[in-house]
């Protein structure tokens, strides 16, 4: 490939301001002596300059409001279950601590042989509540995804 | 003579603290960022898909995807290129489904729509004609032109948005500009003869 052909392929990138310094120098040196490339570069530069001034389509006013509403709904859908899960874990921990705290009282009232009854009374309802919360979260997520 | 990227110094971009708040799912920060990018993003999507209704749908879809993918955003990367890459993916999905839209870099381009006489007279006639000629190019060419000349992106950034190799981006810019030059030169030569 001759220098002329090589430079010819760089003209568009030069007009677009996308050449590195070395290639830009080569282009400038060549167009000083080559009328054909000089004309082509001028025309490409004119097109490039006009492309920067194209009439820009503006986003319609309603689009911003609609987008913000949809995005807010998406954020609520994302943060809602997260907050709910944190609350559920917190409530579960609280219930567990409360159950432990009642051990002393239960032992005082029922005697030392009642530990199995205590375990059933405190642990079984906690597991049942956790299961119910999990089912509620799953059905809520299904509902949100279907909207 | 050579195009100056410095023209884009006052382009609205997201502030670093807005990005931090965005990652915390702060709805006020998100509203600010959507507002900042509304015209840039909409313009890019309009250039790419051409139809206003489709561009509006994609605009909304892009921001929903931003919210969904925010955890995957690497703050060392440019937010602009990340955002435009999300918009690019959504637009490409749509264009692939759309009949008659070519994603190939076709040498034979569509005939440009004639700009209506009034708008051409009111705006600069040459830029109105150029906009119509650009709309006649295939999507990959329209995309690199808008990212370079309207968004002021560098080659590497365009490659990141379009997920194309640098050499492909270079050849797309080159062919798109050459095609427009030929069309504009031919049009003005023809008008000179009349």
Interface residues (C-beta under 8 A of the other chain):
Chain A: X9 X12 X13 X14 X15 X16 X17 X18 X24 X40 X41 X42 X43 X44 X45 X46 X47 X48 X49 X50 X51 X52 X53 X54 X55 X56 X57 X58 X59 X60 X63 X64 X66 X67 X68 X70 X71 X72 X74 X75 X78 X79
Chain B: X1 X2 X3 X4 X5 X7 X25 X27 X30 X31 X34 X35 X38 X39 X41 X42 X43 X46 X52 X55 X56 X59 X60 X63 X64 X67 X68 X119 X123 X124 X126 X127 X128 X130 X131 X134 X145 X148 X149 X150 X154 X155 X170 X173 X174 X175 X177 X178 X180 X181 X184 X185
